[in-house]
Amino acid sequence: MRTTCLQCLVLVTSLLSWTDNGVSAARLTVSPSRSQLFEGESVSLSCEEDDSSAGWTLRRNTTTDTRAECGDGWGKPAGSSCSITYVITLDSGVYWCESREGSTSSIINITVSGGSVILQSPVLPVMEGHDVTLHCQTKSPPSKLPADFYKDGSLIRTEPTGHMTIHHVTKSDEGLYKCHISSHGESPPSWISVTGKITTTAQPTSTTPPPSSTSLQLVFTLVLHLVVFCPYFISTLLMVSLYRHRPTENHLSVSMVMTSPLQAEQGLDDDYDDVTTEHHF
């Protein structure tokens, strides 16, 4: 019985610890919000977090750095943000947010071009069904020049104003894009990711509580059941134990017909006399 109660207490403690120790993931944002930059531009990266106590920092992998933290040879840190005032081609690489516990955000790819043409494309994945517009931009004006757009090395089409819109994107639109402007050059390639739609079921008569509230509700429900059923379980065990040790009816009848020691001894002598008589007969 003590072991059962101890196991219940350990279970409740574990659930409470699991609920309280959850760390929310951070979202990495970039300004300007594009995956390609001209050399000499500035860029700011921020970890938008739900839990500021997690201690999110910016890290990157480049051709010269591996898991380098902002401020360690690159960038200027400011809390959970990092800024680079003058980007160079060596700043091209993968960037992400990381907490003290080791949790990470989704990664983004930033390409710094030393050429005269870049492709302005979304730095974050595009949701399926949305529209996406790609701009082929030159470093010096004019910027709205006719441009050829390519996907996975194949020409898609030529746009007279230098921008192309893909309507209602699907997973088939995912791939490696680049653009080319005559007499100016070609942009570096950029990968465009497409994510599936987020489907939700409408509940007209009720609202769905947030995940944290749901977890707490489950814990409180478990505690309530333990409080209600533990006394019942303990009392049941006590009743069973008392019933097993209760004197039975046979024991009572035997005790009622027992005689005193003297009477028992006299009766035994009579039995011996009877046996002797039978032998003489």
C-alpha positions in Angstrom: 0.0 0.0 0.0 2.9 2.4 0.8 4.6 1.4 -2.4 1.4 2.2 -4.4 1.1 5.7 -2.9 4.8 6.4 -3.5 4.4 5.4 -7.2 1.5 7.8 -7.5 3.5 10.6 -6.0 6.4 10.0 -8.3 4.1 9.9 -11.4 2.5 13.3 -10.4 5.9 14.9 -9.8 7.2 13.7 -13.2 4.2 15.1 -15.0 4.5 18.4 -13.3 8.2 18.6 -14.1 7.5 17.8 -17.7 4.8 20.5 -17.9 7.0 23.2 -16.3 10.3 22.4 -18.1 9.0 22.7 -21.7 11.0 25.2 -23.8 9.3 27.0 -26.6 11.1 27.2 -29.9 12.3 30.5 -31.3 11.6 32.0 -34.7 14.5 33.4 -36.7 13.7 36.6 -38.6 15.9 38.6 -41.0 15.8 42.2 -42.1 15.8 42.8 -45.0 13.6 39.7 -45.5 15.4 38.1 -48.4 17.9 35.3 -48.9 20.4 37.2 -51.1 22.3 40.4 -50.3 24.8 42.6 -52.2 28.3 42.9 -50.7 28.4 46.0 -48.5 24.7 45.8 -47.3 23.7 45.5 -43.7 21.5 42.8 -42.2 19.9 42.2 -38.8 18.9 38.8 -37.5 16.6 38.3 -34.5 15.4 35.3 -32.4 11.7 36.0 -31.7 11.1 33.9 -28.6 8.2 33.0 -26.3 10.5 32.3 -23.3 13.2 34.9 -22.9 14.8 33.0 -20.1 15.9 30.3 -22.5 18.8 32.5 -23.5 18.6 32.3 -27.3 21.7 33.3 -29.3 22.6 33.5 -33.1 25.0 30.9 -34.6 26.1 30.3 -38.1 28.0 27.9 -40.3 30.1 29.3 -43.2 33.1 28.3 -45.2 35.3 29.7 -42.4 33.1 29.2 -39.3 31.4 26.3 -37.6 28.7 26.9 -35.0 30.2 30.4 -34.4 28.2 32.5 -32.0 27.4 36.1 -32.8 30.1 38.3 -31.4 32.7 35.6 -31.8 34.5 37.0 -34.8 31.4 38.2 -36.6 28.3 40.4 -36.0 27.4 42.6 -33.1 25.1 41.0 -30.5 22.3 42.8 -28.8 20.3 40.4 -26.5 18.7 37.8 -28.8 19.5 39.8 -31.9 22.6 40.2 -34.1 23.5 42.7 -36.7 26.2 42.8 -39.5 26.8 46.4 -40.7 28.8 45.4 -43.8 28.4 41.9 -45.2 31.0 40.3 -47.4 30.9 37.0 -49.5 32.4 35.2 -46.5 29.2 35.9 -44.5 27.3 33.5 -46.9 26.1 30.5 -44.9 23.5 29.0 -42.7 22.1 30.9 -39.7 20.0 29.7 -36.8 19.0 30.4 -33.1 20.1 28.2 -30.3 19.2 28.1 -26.6 21.4 27.3 -23.6 19.6 23.9 -23.4 20.5 23.1 -27.0 17.1 23.7 -28.7 17.3 25.2 -32.2 15.1 27.2 -34.5 14.7 26.5 -38.2 17.7 27.4 -40.3 17.9 30.0 -43.0 20.3 30.4 -45.9 21.9 33.8 -46.6 24.0 34.4 -49.8 26.1 37.5 -50.2 26.9 38.2 -53.8 29.9 40.1 -55.1 28.3 40.4 -58.5 25.8 43.0 -59.9 22.6 40.8 -59.9 20.7 39.1 -57.1 17.4 37.2 -56.9 15.1 38.6 -54.2 13.3 35.5 -52.9 11.6 34.6 -49.6 14.0 33.7 -46.8 11.4 31.5 -45.1 9.4 28.7 -46.6 6.3 29.6 -48.6 3.0 28.1 -47.5 1.2 25.9 -50.1 -1.6 27.8 -51.9 0.0 31.3 -51.4 1.5 33.5 -54.0 5.3 34.2 -54.2 7.0 37.0 -56.2 10.6 36.8 -57.3 12.6 40.0 -58.2 15.7 40.1 -60.3 17.6 43.1 -59.0 20.7 44.9 -60.2 23.1 46.6 -57.8 22.9 49.9 -59.7 19.8 51.5 -61.3 17.8 50.9 -63.3 16.5 47.9 -61.4 13.4 47.0 -63.4 15.0 45.4 -66.5 13.9 42.3 -68.5 15.0 39.2 -66.8 15.1 35.5 -67.5 14.0 33.2 -64.6 15.3 29.7 -64.2 14.2 26.7 -62.0 16.6 23.8 -61.5 18.6 25.0 -64.5 15.7 25.2 -67.0 14.3 28.5 -68.3 10.8 29.2 -67.0 10.1 32.5 -68.8 11.3 36.0 -69.5 9.6 38.9 -67.6 9.9 42.4 -69.1 9.8 44.2 -65.7 12.3 41.9 -63.9 9.8 40.2 -61.5 7.9 36.9 -61.7 4.9 35.8 -59.6 4.0 32.2 -59.0 0.3 31.9 -58.1 -1.0 29.3 -55.6 2.3 27.5 -55.1 2.4 23.8 -54.7 5.2 21.3 -53.7 6.1 21.0 -57.4 7.2 24.7 -57.3 9.9 23.8 -54.8 13.4 24.0 -56.2 16.5 26.0 -57.0 15.8 29.4 -58.7 18.0 32.0 -60.3 17.7 34.9 -62.7 19.7 36.5 -65.5 19.7 40.1 -66.8 21.4 40.7 -70.2 24.6 42.8 -70.0 24.5 42.7 -66.2 25.0 39.0 -65.3 23.4 36.2 -63.4 22.3 35.9 -59.8 23.4 33.2 -57.4 20.9 30.4 -57.0 18.4 30.3 -54.1 16.4 27.4 -52.8 12.7 28.0 -52.4 10.9 25.7 -49.9 7.1 25.1 -49.9 5.3 23.9 -46.7 1.9 22.2 -46.5 -1.2 24.0 -45.5 -2.1 24.2 -41.8 -5.6 22.7 -41.5 -7.8 23.4 -38.5 -11.2 22.1 -37.5 -13.6 24.8 -36.5 -15.5 24.3 -33.2 -18.5 26.7 -33.2 -19.6 25.9 -29.7 -16.3 25.5 -27.9 -12.8 26.9 -27.9 -9.6 24.8 -27.8 -7.4 25.7 -24.9 -3.7 26.4 -25.5 -1.3 23.4 -25.2 0.1 24.6 -21.8 -3.4 24.8 -20.3 -4.3 21.4 -21.7 -1.2 19.9 -20.1 -2.0 21.5 -16.7 -5.6 20.3 -17.0 -4.4 16.7 -17.6 -2.2 16.9 -14.5 -4.9 18.4 -12.3 -7.4 15.7 -13.5 -4.9 13.0 -12.6 -4.3 14.5 -9.2 -8.1 14.7 -8.7 -8.5 11.1 -9.6 -5.7 10.1 -7.2 -7.3 12.1 -4.4 -10.7 10.5 -5.0 -9.7 6.9 -5.6 -6.7 6.5 -3.2 -8.8 6.6 0.0 -11.3 4.2 -1.6 -8.4 1.8 -2.6 -6.9 2.0 0.9 -10.2 1.4 2.6 -10.9 -1.6 0.3 -7.5 -3.1 1.2 -8.3 -2.6 5.0 -11.7 -4.3 4.6 -10.2 -7.3 2.8 -7.4 -7.6 5.4 -9.9 -7.5 8.3 -12.2 -10.1 6.6 -9.3 -12.5 6.1 -8.3 -12.3 9.8 -11.9 -12.6 11.1 -12.6 -15.8 13.2 -14.7 -18.3 11.1 -17.9 -20.0 12.3 -16.2 -23.4 12.7 -13.7 -21.9 15.1 -16.5 -20.4 17.2 -18.4 -23.7 17.5 -15.2 -25.5 18.6 -14.5 -23.0 21.3 -18.1 -23.2 22.6 -17.9 -27.0 23.2 -14.5 -27.0 24.8 -14.5 -28.3 28.4 -12.2 -27.5 31.3 -8.9 -29.3 31.6 -10.2 -31.4 34.6 -13.3 -32.6 32.7 -11.2 -33.4 29.7 -8.8 -35.5 31.8 -11.7 -37.4 33.5 -13.3 -38.1 30.1 -10.0 -39.5 28.9 -9.8 -41.9 31.8 -13.3 -43.1 31.0 -12.2 -43.8 27.5 -9.3 -45.9 28.7 -11.7 -47.9 31.0 -13.9 -48.7 28.1 -11.0 -49.9 26.0 -9.8 -52.1 28.9 -13.3 -53.7 29.3 -13.4 -54.5 25.6 -10.1 -56.3 25.8 -11.2 -58.5 28.8 -14.4 -59.3 27.0 
